[in-house]
Amino acid sequence: MHKHIRNFFALSFLCAAASALTLSACDAPEGGATPESQPTLRTPAELGLGDGWVEQDRGLWSRIGADGVEEFVGVGEPGKLHGLASLYAAEEHLAIAAEAEGSETSQAQLAEIRAIIVDIENTEIAAPSDEASFRCQAQLTHTALAGPASCNAVQANAGVTYNNACNATTETIQTYTYATCGVVTTTHSCGPKTGLSVGCGSSSTLSSATSSCQSYAYAASNYYSTWKINDVKGYCAPPEPTCGPCQANYDCHCGDFEGCVPRNQLCN
């Protein structure tokens, strides 16, 4: 139906979503290469992304964040394919919405994510330099957060910053977010930007009292990408009590939310 979404990347997305430790369909080396001949990939911890990551497939790592939502890191060329697969899934969602709604906004959102996918497809993976420096170290930070927001709302935030005053090594960075409830979607993208001191940030928030909602955040740089998907809406606190003060012979014995009732009235 949507020719842009290729079966290879659909398979890669299924592998990532399954979060299985042994996925033979995803493990076949490209071009018959043996595992020994493939380049060694950095781990998330080696990239400064903290601990707790579990390797799900070659180049794909995940962990459960503090908010209980799984977050992903795609490292190197294999990880890039997994990150692209998550973008293809988002593209499919927007393509269905654009076909059903047919508005200029939905068509623009579909064109936006397709342009991002082309940018990522054409971006060359560049491993971090092994050159050590005790006096200077370039700083690269990633943020990819997707979760519930205020009452009945979801939000997504993605950011990448890079600062290098040490050498001439540049980074190409990009961010994308979307939030959707029912047939309504809001998106934001930044990049690609390339330089020695660059930053990108995207944010999307949406709410709905009745529709199911989802949010997605994606952040990418030269060697790895991070992303997160959420389908939990924000908690809605119960309304504040409204009972009282009550007139004579009335009180709130049936509960504040039922208001003032006669003192001799039986509660439901």
Number of C-alpha atoms within 10 A of each C-alpha: 7 9 6 10 15 11 11 11 19 17 15 22 21 17 23 24 15 11 19 13 11 12 16 10 9 17 12 13 13 10 6 8 10 10 13 7 9 10 9 10 16 15 20 22 11 10 14 12 14 10 11 13 19 17 19 20 23 20 23 28 23 22 18 13 14 7 10 9 16 17 20 29 28 27 27 22 19 20 26 25 21 30 30 23 26 25 25 21 16 19 22 17 13 24 22 16 20 19 11 11 14 12 11 10 14 23 16 13 22 21 15 16 23 19 12 20 18 11 14 22 13 9 16 14 19 15 14 13 7 6 5 8 9 5 6 11 13 15 13 17 15 24 21 28 26 31 25 23 18 15 14 20 25 29 29 29 26 29 25 25 18 21 17 18 12 13 10 9 12 18 25 22 27 28 31 29 32 29 29 26 23 13 15 16 20 17 23 20 23 20 18 18 16 16 15 17 16 18 23 21 22 24 24 23 24 24 24 16 12 9 14 17 26 26 31 29 33 32 30 29 25 21 22 26 27 28 27 26 24 21 19 19 25 17 12 12 8 7 7 8 11 13 15 12 11 13 10 8 10 16 20 18 16 16 14 15 13 14 17 20 20 15 13 10 11 9 9 5
